[in-house]
Amino acid sequence: MDGADDRWGVSVRAEWTLDPEFVSVNHGSYGATPRAVLAAQAAWRDRMEAQPGRFMRAELLGALRVAAAGLADFLGAAGEDVAFVANATEGCNAVLRSFALAPGDEILVLSHGYGAVRNTVRHVAASAGARVIEAAVPFPRPEPAALVAAVAAALRPRTKLAVLDHVTSPSAIVLPLAEIVAACRAAGVPVLVDGAHAPGQVPLDLPTLGADWYVGNCHKWLCAPKGAGFLWAAPERQAGLHPAVISHGYGQGFVAEFDWTGTRDPSAFLAVPAALDFCGRLGGAALVARNRALAAAAGAWLADRLGTEVGTAGAIAGSMATVRLPLAGQVTQARAAALAERLLAAGTDAPPHLIDSAAWLRVSAHAYNTMEDYARLVDILARVLPTA
């Protein structure tokens, strides 16, 4: 499908340092940082290490605000409402640990929610004597209206917070988030969005979305260095919101608390503008559309070759696709984990996920991918699946 436009695929693969012998079709998990962005990060490190004391005391905070403003512009937000965190999980921890709960209160999560965030919800709920309520996500290929209805049906009088994924990690569903947030707000329930996969995969305008807090990663679809995430908080939700690590900025406001949580390497944050520039140079919205089309084509082709089905299609599909694996017998979490290790050993990073007692393979599509990558993946699956 790349024949009509040579801006992507093989022609841009040299922008990354990816191993050509390895089948890299899992951009959604850890991203892949291109050479230009790594160079920008290195330049910030060199600048920091040339005069560490001066940089930390006189330059860092201003540079962070400039980088945050650039990211905020991409998110449709104001710079003072955006703070950097290492990743989306850290941002969720900050919100959840700052949220006041009482015994008997309930937190709503999705059945396809990200495991680390679900663990955080379990922890804060247990500490407060609260309960975790799960909204069952219909799958495969759910209609948007069914997704909205599933969340709305799970809201209860004691629901004090809803934690919603923008793009589900195991199943790659792009949720009709604005409609779901509206249903929560109509019930008087504030919303924390785990948007780990969303920036660079779906359009974002955070203030109009209606959520109270939104966390995301820049290292995935925006191609920033690992360790670059963000937390957006509506202005009325910033009081009482604290980072997971309390430091010198305590009590001085949202930006002051999050911009300094102690000595750390800030170069991943500071390289985010370079990542935004890189993605823009590769096509911006056109690249996002191409990635979505490639993911859909790859998912359909893989499902046909495997004789199974895809998990997402149409409006709920993004730059990732899920394909059911033809495994006989009971599929357990241990079996899925063992398969993941075997696939890695065989030369691919495509991750299998256990969803409703079936194994689903999730594949990603970014600028450097072509259909040849998924053909190589099928060859690996042919060797690995018969003994899985």
PyMOL commands that set and color helices and strands:
alter all, ss='L'
color gray80, all
select helices_A, chain A and resi 9-15+27-30+35-50+52-75+79-81+88-98+115-128+144-154+177-186+206-209+235-237+254-259+267-270+272-281+285-306+314-316+333-346+371-387
alter helices_A, ss='H'
color red, helices_A
select strands_A, chain A and resi 82-85+106-110+131-135+159-165+191-195+213-217+229-233+320-324+352-355+358-364
alter strands_A, ss='S'
color yellow, strands_A
deselect
rebuild
show_as cartoon
